[in-house]
Amino acid sequence: MNGSFGFESERDKGSTFWIELQRSSVNNSSVLSPADSQPDQMDGAQIKHIKILCIEDNPTNLNLMQRVFKQYPQFDLITAADAEAGLELARQFEPEVILMDINLPGKNGFEALKDLKRSAITRDIKTIALSANAMPIDIDKGLKAGFDYYLTKPLNFNLLIETISRAIEKPIKR
């Protein structure tokens, strides 16, 4: 990485830690450019795009999701940072799958799921709970509440893609 790190410490005053890294020459906007989101061709036919809605309030987790889904041209990832925005996007775009954090600000994932199941527009959308609550009782609670699947954080992204594949009943390839 062509960097360095170190620290300075003074007794009874504290320590200062530092890290220096060389700035990357890659421009992030070129990595996620609009041209990348154009439909790709596969064997001469258009790829059918699968809409995935991810409702997650943690910006780091959302960024990671965007990077993972960028590897799969058949997915159109839609994101929301809270349940209310997510519910609106679900009604507007009718995604095939919703990935939902349980611990959201305001309305939590369980409350949002109830709203989804009450609406004729969204009741049949496959839902995958994403939560750091990983005890068997938490998983059971999520499945009994009506989530189709329950995955625990930190996420295993191969398992996430496999779970989406099962939810939509289609194989997924990069």
C-alpha positions in Angstrom: 0.0 0.0 0.0 3.0 2.3 0.1 2.2 3.8 3.5 3.5 4.1 7.0 2.2 4.3 10.5 3.4 5.1 14.0 2.7 6.6 17.3 3.9 9.1 19.8 3.3 8.7 23.5 3.8 11.0 26.5 3.5 9.7 30.0 0.4 11.0 31.8 -0.7 12.9 28.6 -1.7 10.2 26.2 -0.8 8.8 22.8 -1.2 9.9 19.3 -1.4 7.2 16.5 -1.1 8.0 12.9 -1.2 6.4 9.5 -0.2 7.7 6.1 -1.4 6.1 2.9 -0.7 7.0 -0.7 -3.8 8.4 -2.4 -5.2 6.0 -4.9 -5.1 7.1 -8.5 -8.5 5.5 -9.2 -11.3 8.0 -9.3 -14.3 6.5 -7.5 -16.8 8.1 -9.9 -15.2 6.2 -12.7 -15.6 2.9 -10.8 -19.4 3.6 -10.4 -20.0 5.5 -13.5 -23.5 5.7 -15.1 -22.1 3.8 -18.1 -21.6 0.8 -15.8 -25.3 0.7 -15.1 -26.3 0.3 -18.7 -27.8 -3.1 -19.6 -25.2 -5.7 -20.6 -25.5 -8.2 -23.4 -25.2 -11.9 -22.7 -25.3 -14.4 -25.6 -26.9 -11.7 -27.8 -29.9 -11.3 -25.5 -30.7 -8.6 -22.9 -30.2 -9.6 -19.3 -33.4 -9.5 -17.4 -32.8 -7.1 -14.6 -33.8 -8.1 -11.1 -34.8 -5.3 -8.8 -33.4 -5.6 -5.3 -34.4 -3.1 -2.6 -32.0 -2.8 0.3 -33.3 -1.0 3.4 -30.2 -0.3 5.6 -29.4 2.7 7.7 -25.7 2.2 8.0 -23.9 4.1 5.2 -20.9 1.7 5.3 -23.1 -1.3 4.9 -25.0 0.3 2.1 -21.8 1.2 0.3 -20.6 -2.4 0.7 -23.9 -3.7 -0.7 -23.5 -1.4 -3.7 -20.0 -2.7 -4.4 -21.1 -6.4 -4.1 -24.1 -5.9 -6.4 -22.0 -4.1 -8.9 -20.5 -7.5 -9.7 -23.8 -8.8 -10.8 -25.1 -7.0 -13.9 -28.5 -8.6 -13.7 -29.3 -6.8 -10.4 -30.7 -3.2 -10.2 -30.0 -2.3 -6.5 -32.3 0.3 -5.0 -31.4 1.6 -1.5 -33.2 3.3 1.3 -31.8 4.5 4.7 -35.0 4.1 6.7 -38.2 2.0 6.6 -40.5 4.8 5.5 -38.4 5.6 2.4 -38.0 1.9 1.8 -41.8 1.3 1.9 -42.3 4.1 -0.6 -39.7 2.7 -2.9 -41.2 -0.8 -2.6 -44.6 0.5 -3.7 -43.0 2.5 -6.5 -40.6 -0.1 -8.0 -42.1 -3.4 -6.9 -38.7 -5.2 -6.4 -38.4 -8.9 -6.6 -36.5 -9.0 -3.3 -36.2 -6.7 -0.3 -33.2 -6.9 2.0 -34.2 -5.3 5.3 -32.1 -4.4 8.3 -34.1 -5.2 11.5 -32.7 -2.3 13.6 -33.8 0.7 11.6 -34.3 4.2 13.1 -38.0 5.1 13.6 -40.0 2.1 12.2 -38.0 -1.1 12.7 -37.8 -4.0 10.2 -40.6 -5.9 11.9 -43.0 -3.0 11.7 -42.0 -2.3 8.1 -42.6 -6.0 7.2 -46.1 -5.7 8.6 -46.8 -2.8 6.4 -45.4 -4.6 3.3 -47.6 -7.7 4.1 -50.8 -5.4 4.4 -50.4 -3.9 1.0 -51.7 -5.7 -2.1 -48.8 -4.2 -4.1 -46.0 -5.4 -1.8 -47.3 -8.5 0.1 -45.8 -11.1 -2.3 -42.3 -9.5 -2.5 -39.7 -11.9 -1.1 -38.1 -10.5 2.1 -34.7 -11.2 3.6 -34.0 -9.9 7.1 -30.4 -8.7 7.7 -29.5 -8.4 11.4 -26.7 -8.6 13.9 -29.2 -10.3 16.2 -27.9 -13.8 15.6 -29.3 -15.9 18.4 -31.6 -18.8 17.4 -34.5 -17.0 19.2 -33.9 -13.9 17.0 -33.8 -15.9 13.8 -37.0 -17.8 14.8 -38.7 -14.5 15.7 -37.8 -13.1 12.2 -39.1 -16.1 10.3 -42.3 -16.3 12.4 -42.9 -12.6 11.8 -43.0 -13.4 8.0 -39.5 -12.8 6.6 -38.8 -15.4 4.0 -35.2 -15.7 5.0 -33.0 -14.3 7.9 -29.3 -13.7 7.5 -27.0 -12.5 10.2 -24.3 -9.9 10.1 -21.5 -9.7 9.3 -23.0 -11.0 6.0 -21.5 -13.8 4.0 -22.1 -12.3 0.6 -21.9 -15.7 -1.2 -24.7 -16.9 1.1 -26.7 -13.7 0.4 -26.5 -14.2 -3.4 -27.5 -17.9 -2.9 -30.4 -16.8 -0.7 -31.6 -14.3 -3.3 -31.3 -17.0 -6.0 -33.5 -19.3 -3.9 -36.0 -16.5 -3.3 -36.4 -15.7 -6.9 -36.0 -19.3 -8.0 -33.4 -18.5 -10.6 -29.7 -19.3 -10.7 -27.4 -16.2 -10.4 -24.1 -15.9 -12.2 -21.6 -13.1 -12.3 
